[in-house]
Amino acid sequence: MKYVLIGAGPAGVRAAETLRKEDPTSEITLVGGEPGAPYARMAIPYVLNKSITESGALQRKADLHYDLQGIRYLNRKALKVHARADGGTVDLDDGSTLDYDRLLVATGSSPSLPPIPGTDLPGVVTCWTLEDARAIAEKLQPGNRVVMVGAGFVAGVCMKSLVGTGVKLSVIAGRAGQILRTMMAPTGSSMMQRWLEERGVDVITQGRTERIEPGPRLVMDTRVIEADLIILATGVKPNLSFLEGTGAQIDQGVVVDHFMRTTVPHVYAAGDVAQGRDFSTGEWVVHALQPTATEHGRIAALNMAGRTMPYRGSLSMNVLDIGGLISHTFGQWQGVEGGEMVEEVDEENFLYTRLCFKGERMVGAITIGNCNHVGAIRGLIQTRRQLGEWKDKLMHNPHQVMAAFVDLGQHRALPSAMPA
C-alpha cells in the first residue's frame, strides 16, 4: 500500500505515525511545503518572545525521527492531484510525480492578504511561518514602530509576542469597529482593547486601509502611519488549489464525512483544510485548531489503513494570551436563537464571564481573566449534558460551573455515541 500525505503540520505528522503503526510494511511519503523539518505553527509566538528556540518548535525533536519510522519526508509543494477510481498521482513542484493508493490532504492554510497595493514591499511580512518569525524578531527592538493590520485571532496570537517588548505597536482593526470581532462579544472585546491600551498599544478601530508605501508606511483614509515593520494579520485561507478538477466538494474547506473521507475515492482530508463536523452544532465547519488537526490526522489514518473509525466532531475553541490577559471562547459563544445567556463583568479587574444555554444544555461560553473553571465549562459543553436545576443556578451565579460539573458526574468518560 502506498500512502501519500500532503502537508507536514500536526495533522500530517500524526497521520504518518499512525499509519506506520497500523500498516508496518506500507510505503509512506510525507510532503511538506516549507524548508526544514516539520514544525508546529502554534509555537511561533513562543519563538518570537524567546520562550523557546526554533528547535523547540519542531514537532519531533530527533533528527532521524522520520527515517527511523520508515517515513519518507520530502520538502516539496504539491501542484496537482490526478485522481482515479483506484488511486492516483500527485505532481510536485520539482517535476516529479508520486503514485498513491490512499491520499491525505493536510495542507493547512496560508495568510489571506488584504486587497491593497504594497503588501509585497520590504518591511512588510505576515506572521505565519518560521521565516516570518525571523523577520519580525529582527525588528523587535525597543522604540521600533510596528504596525499590525488586522485585529482578529491571527493578530491576537501574534500580539502575544509583541506586547511588552518595548516596540511602539499600533493595531489596525479598521472598519471592523472592534478587535477580536469573530471570537469575542463586544463587552469582552472592549475589555481586551482597554487592557492593550493601558500597556501602550495604539488600537485604531476606525478608518480604511488604502495602501502601503515604501518606508514602509501605512496609508489610511484618516491618517498615515510611519513604521519600521508592518505585519499583515488579516486572516487565513485553506490551501486547496491543487485539488481543482478532482471533483472534491469544497466549501469553507474540503468537505469530509464522519470518516474524514472527501468526495473523491481514496482521498481523505484533515486539519485546517478539512470541513468536518462541529460537535456542539452538528454542522460541517472548519476548526483551525492544533488539537483538532492532530485528532483529524489520527482518525483519517485509521480509516485509510482499513479501520472503520468515525470522528465524533470537534468543539470550536480559542485561547488567547495577550500581554498576560487570557481569554477562552467555547462553542456557540454568540448565543443561539431562543436560548438564554448570563454575563458577569468586572471591568476594574478585567474579569468577564458569559455562559450561553439552549434549553437545559450549555452550548457556549467566554471567559476573560479567569482560567479556574475552563475545564469544567468545556466539559459541560462537550458532553451535552442536561443541566436540570443547575441551569437556573448558573444563570444566577455563573461561577458555580465547577460545582455543576462535579455534581453532574462530568468526571466520567464521554458518551461513546455521536450526537444526533
N, C-alpha and C positions, 0 to 999 in steps of 0.2 A: 504494500500500500504506500502510495506517495502522498504525503501531506505537504501543502504549501500554505504558509501563514504570512499574509501581507500586513506588516505593522508590528513593530517591536516594542510597543508600550506594555503596560501591565496586562492587558487582555491577551496580546500575542505571546508574551513570555510565559504567562500562566498556562495558556493553551498548549504551547510546545512541551512544557514539562509534564503536563497531564497526559498528553498523547504518548510521550515516551514511557510513562508508567503503564498505560493501558495497552500499548502496542509496541513491545520491546524491539521487534525486528523491522519496524517500518522505517521509511525514509522521510525525515522531517527537515524542511527548509524554512527558516525564519528570515523574512526580508524586512530590513529596517531602512528607512529613507533618510537617515541622518548619519553623519560621520561618527565613528567611535562606537563604544559598546552601548547597549540599551540602558536608558536611564529613566527615572521617574520624574515626570514633568512637575508634579506637585512639590518636588524638592527644590525647585529653582529659587523660591523666596528665601530658603534657608542657606542656599549657596550665596545669594546676594548679601544677606546680612552676616555672612561668615559663621553661621552656626555650624555648618558642615563644609567640607571641601567638595570639589567636583566629584572626587571618587566616592564620596558619601551619597551622591545622587544616583549612582549606578544601581540597577535593580538586583544584580547579583555581583558579589564582590570578587570572587575567584576569577583570575584571568582566563583560565581554561574551562570555566563552568560549562559553556555550551558544547565545547569539544568533548568533554568528559560525559556529557549527557547524550552524545551522538546526535546533536542538533547542528545542522549546517547553518551558519549565520552569514548573511550577505548584506553589505552596506549598499543597497541599490533602491531605486524607486520603481514601482510598478507603473507601467504606462497603459496597458490594455489587457483585459481578460477576454479570452475566447472560450466560451462555454460550450460543451457538448453534452449529450444525454448521459455519457458515461465518464465524464471528467472534463478536462480542458487544458488550456495553456495560459501562461502569463508572460507577457512581453516586458522586459526590464529595460532601464534607460542606458545600459551598456550594449544593447543589441542582442543580448542573449534571451533565451526562452526557457521557461520552466514548465514541465508537464506535471499535472496533478490528478489524483483520483478524488481527493477532497480538498476544498479550499476554504480558508478562513480569511475574511476581510476584517481587519482590526486596525485600520489606518488612522484612527483618531480624527482630530480636527486641526485646523490651522487658522491663524488670525484673519478676521474679516476687516479689511481696511476701509476707512471712511472714503466716500467718493469725492475727494478733494485733490487738487493739484499739490505736488510736493511731498507725497508720502515716501518717495524713494530718495530723498535728499540726504546728504551726510548729516549725521547728528540726529536722525530720525530712526527709531527702532520700535519693534514690538517687544513684548515680554512673554516669550513663549518657548524659546529654546535655550540650551546652554550657551550657544553663540550670542544670543541676545543678552544673557546674563553677564557675559564677559564685557560686552559693550556698555551696559548700564553701570557695571562696577567701576569702570574707568572714570566715570563722571560723578561718582558719589563722594565728592569732596565737599567739606563744609563751605557753604556760601554759593555753591553752584546752583544755577537756576534749572529746575527740572519741571517740565510741563507734561501732565498726563491727560491725553484726550480720551475721554470715556470714564464712566463712573459706575460701571456695573460690577459683576462678580469678578471678571478677569482683572479689572482695575483694582478691585479691593484686595485680591491676592497679592498683586504687585506692590500695592501701598504698604503692605506689611513690612516690606524690606526697606522702604524709603523714609517712613516716619521715624524721627529720632536720629537720623544720620547727620543732621546739620545742613542738608540741602534746603533751598527755598523751593518748596513744592507747591505747584498750582494744579488743581484738578478741575477739568472742564466737563461738567455734566450737561451743559448746553440746554437745548430745548426740552430735555427730559424733565427739568424742573427740580429734580431731587437725585441724590446719589443712591445707588443700590436699589433702583426702582423695581427691578424684576425679582428681587428676593427679600424685600422689606416693605412693611407698611409705612405710610408717611410719618407716623409718630416715631417709629424706630429709626427711620432714615434721618429725620431731623436731629435725633439724639446722636447718631453716629457723626453727622456733619458737625454738630457743635463740639463733639469730642476732638475731631480733627482740627477745627479752627482754633481751639484752645491750645493746640500743640503747634500752631504756626502755619498750618496748611491753608492756602487760599482756595476756597471752594467756590467755583463760578457756576451758578445754576441758571443763568440767563444768557441769551445771545447765540448766534450761529457761527460755527467754524467755517471759514470760507476757503482758506488755503494755507499752505506752509511755504515760506520763502527761505532762501539761503540765509544762513546765520547760525542756527536756524531761528526763525521767528514764526509765531503762530498768529495769523491774521483772522480776527473775528469781525462780525459786523458792528461790534460795540467797542473793540479795543484791539491793540497789538501787543503781544507778549514776547519779549526777547527771552531766549533760552540758551542754555548750554547743551541741553538734551531734551528731545521730545519723544515721549513714549506713547505709542498708539495702542489703546486697550479698548477697542470698540466692539468686542465680541468675537465669536469664532464660527466657523462653518465646517461641516464634515468633509473629509477628503474622499470623494467618491467618483471623480471624473473618469477613472479608468474602468468603471463598470458600465459606461454608456454602450448601448447596443446589446447588452446581455439579457435584457428583459427583467432585470431586478426591479422590484417595486420600490420606488424612492419617494419619500415624503419629507419629514424633517430629517430623517436619515434613511438607511436602507431597512425596510420593514422585515422583521423576523417573526417566526411563530414561537410557540411555547418551547420549542427545542432548538431555538437560535438558528433555524433554517431560513434562508431567503427564498424568494420565489424561483430562483434558478437552481436546477438539480445539482446536488453535491456542493453547493456554495453556502457557507454559514457566515454570520457576522457577529461581532462582539465589540463592546466598548462604546466610545463616543459616536461611532458611525451607526450603531445599531438602534433602531427604534423598537423597543421592546415593551413589555407590559409593566405598567405602573401598579405597584402592589395595592395602593390605597384607593385608586380610582378605577382600575380595570382598563384604562385607556392605554393606547400604544404611544409612547413618548420616548425622547432621547434624554437620558440622565447622564450627564458628563461628569461622572464621579469615579475616582480610582477604585473604591471598594466594589462598585457596580461593575466596572470594567473587568476587574480580577475575577469576580464570580461569573460574569458572562463568558470569559475565556475558559474557565473550568467546565462549565456546563456545555458549551459548544464543543469542546474537545471530547468530552464523554460521549456525546451523540455522534460526532464524527467517527469515533472509534467503534461504533456499533451498539452502544448502550441506548436505553430509552430513558432519558433523564429530563423531565420538564423543569423549566425555570419558573419559580414562584412569582417573580416580579421584583422590582426594586422600589425603594422608597425615595422620593425626592428629598434631598437633604443637603444643606450647605452650612459650612462652618467658616467663619472669618475671624481673624485676629488682626485688628488694625491698631497698631500702637498700644497694645495691651488691653483693648476693649474687645471682648469676644462675643460674637453673636452666633446663634444657631437658628436655622429655619427647617421645618419638617413638613412634609406632606402638603395639604391644601391650606397653607397659612393665610391665604386671602379670604378664607371662609367659603361656604357653599350656599347656594340658593335654598332658602327655607331653614338654614341652620342657625346656630347661635354662637356667640363668642364672648369672651371676657378678656379685658385688658387691665393690667395694673402697671402704673407708670410712677417711677421715682426719678424725676428729672435731675434733682440735685446730685444723686449718687449714680446716675447713668445706669439705672436698672429698669428693665422693661420685660413684661411677660404677656403674651397673647396665646390663648387656647381657643381652638375652633372645634365645634361639635356638629355632628349630623345625627339627629335623633339622640341615642344614648351612646354613640361612639365618638371618641376624639379622632379628628381627621387631619388636624394641622396645628402648628404651633410656631411661635417666635420667642426666643429669649435673647436678651442683651445683658451682659454683665453678671449673669448668674448661671453658672455651669453645674450647680449642685445636683439638679434633678433631670438633666437632659437625657440620661439613660432611661429613666422611668417614663419620660414623655415619649421617647422613641418607641419604647416597648408597648405603651398603651395604644399608640397609633398603629404600629406594625402588626400587632396581634389582633386588631379589630375587635377587641373585647367589648361587650355591652357593659356600660359603667353602672347601670342601675342607679341606686341612691347617690353614688359618688358623683354623678353628673351634676346634680344640684349643689353638692358640697364644693365642687371645683369651680362652679360658676360664682360662688360666694367667696371662695378663697383658693385661687389657683396654686398656691404654694403647698397644697395638700397632695400633689401628684405622687410623691413617693409613698405616702400612706395608702393612696388608692392602688398604686402598683403592687404593693406588698399584699394588701387585703384581697385583691382580685387574683392573687396567685400567679403574677407575671413571671415569677422565677422559674415556672415550668417551661418545658420545651415549646417551641412554636408549633401550631397545628400543622399536620402533615398535608392536609388538602389545600389546593389552591383556592382562594376565594372566588366566588362566582361574580 
